[in-house]
Amino acid sequence: MLRRIFAAAILVLGLSACSPWAVAQQQKVVAEGRAWWQHAVFYEIYPRSFADSNNDGVGDLNGIASKLDYLKDLGVDAIWITPCFPSPQVDFGYDVSDYEAIDPMYGTMKDFDHLVSEAKKRNIRVILDLVVNHTSDQHKWFLDSKSSKTAVHRDWYIWRDGKGPDQPPNNWLSTFGLSAWKYDPATMQYYYHYFYPEQPDLNWRNPAVEKAMFDVTRFWYKRGVAGFRLDAVDSLFEDPNLTDNPVLPGKDKFGRPNMEEKYNKKLPEMHTALQRLRKVADEYGAVLIGETWTENVSELKEYYGGHSDELQMPMDLLLTKLPLSAPVLRDHIAGVDASGGWPTYVITNHDIVRSYTRYGDGTHNDDIAKLMAGFYLTLRGTPIMYYGEEIGMENNDPKRKEDVKDPIGQLGWPTEKGRDGERTPMQWNAGRNAGFTKGTPWLSIPASAKTHNVESERHDPNSVLNFYRRLLLLRKEDSALREGKYIALNVSDPNIMSYLRQYEDNTVLVVLNMSATKQKSRFDLAAQGLASAKPATLLANGAAVDPAVFKSVALEPYGVYIAKLNK
Ligand code: GLC
């Protein structure tokens, strides 16, 4: 008789982070010869939206500090905080006006130091976001730069004459709409901005710029920061001759001609600059994570550097563009896993529609959220989660143009609604403002916060939150999930993705039904020397097996089955 184990998760090892077990695990990790970040779980925090300690409607550093126990309990090892530096907030912090201070909206430097030391007590590292490509137009470097053609910082940015009256230097476009050039009547030249006009691009061909930015990283390393997520690295360099980009057929979402960004993106010089940045990071044992949007896996591979001397963690953002399909995801993971670098997987972030909404079919959304967790958190590599993913937070796009806060949403409405929807406040409880603030939250909270919030889900054994907690605990305690090689199974199955993770004599099986119909997966594990292996279930959602005669796994729509295989 099949032993039914539908729905709820199975194994919870009640182990705390400071137990002798945890210490033993840590020793094993060292024995496996890995750096700390290779077995860590990263968690991205959008500080405006995480927790508001002073009730002004915007989150802050003390808010984050107050939630460290939650993060620890969840299984997080490092938090990446998106920019919290002084900023006019045109791009909500990605327009930095001082790289070596904290925006008063988020707190003080003392609050920052407190956050780092409280995090350290819990063995959680802090990663900051380095906006390398551009500054705010209110940064003192730019204010000086625009003051005259002979200013000390003039050449820190990219200034050029127009082609003629009212004609920018070339046809390059800003990714946030309109031209990439802004005319400044004071000195009668244009400056280049790949993002908003309030974000002028730095001139990375000027060694003084490079030195200043490297010094910024040193400043934070000395304060205990464990690394950086590097913003928009692929737009660091531009063609110095300002060659026009080739125009392609059709229009983009802002109604402009499509263009191949041949001369203002992904210039090879960025790799050598990143290698020099890495040398500085190595002096402090720090980790560099890249916002690496790539066309394919081989382009992603280049970011590791020919001698592993560039970014340790270039994010696989290709994954965020793929549909929920077993053949598609299987192919992609095979490519990334075989590419030679240590993969960094991400399914959602502050710039794209939340994974819960993107993959959800409206009927099985929670099951799909668990499936996606069962998928990317059991792969070989380091995952970067996004706050709220673990409770199944959905996108909450503005319903009216007048409610839009993100300027690209105002410009591109209604085709481009902007990124407010994926940045709404963290849902802590079912109460007012989801427990985020006692003030007025800067973005509105979706009705689904009543059911999808930390407090309610904590008490529900079948919640998305508890599934994530169990899974993250498994990752920590199981050497195959941490370190094992990835072996794809049943590679022609159109609906089920299944694979082994194998480390020494420890094997874990993962079976994922990526379809909306019931499926049965059969295995022949003879090739792996596991012909008569018996499964011991580690975690499951909507899955049934007969452990006595293990030949198949029956899966509900979007079911997940994870088991240890014992010979
Ligand atoms: C990156 C950030 C995004 C920001 C942009 C400009 O893509 O993730 O939020 O708007 O860079 O700094």
Boltz pocket constraint, residues with backbone or C-beta under 6 A from the ligand:
constraints:
  - pocket:
      binder: B
      contacts: [[A, 91], [A, 94], [A, 95], [A, 131], [A, 195], [A, 231], [A, 232], [A, 291], [A, 350], [A, 351]]
      max_distance: 6.0
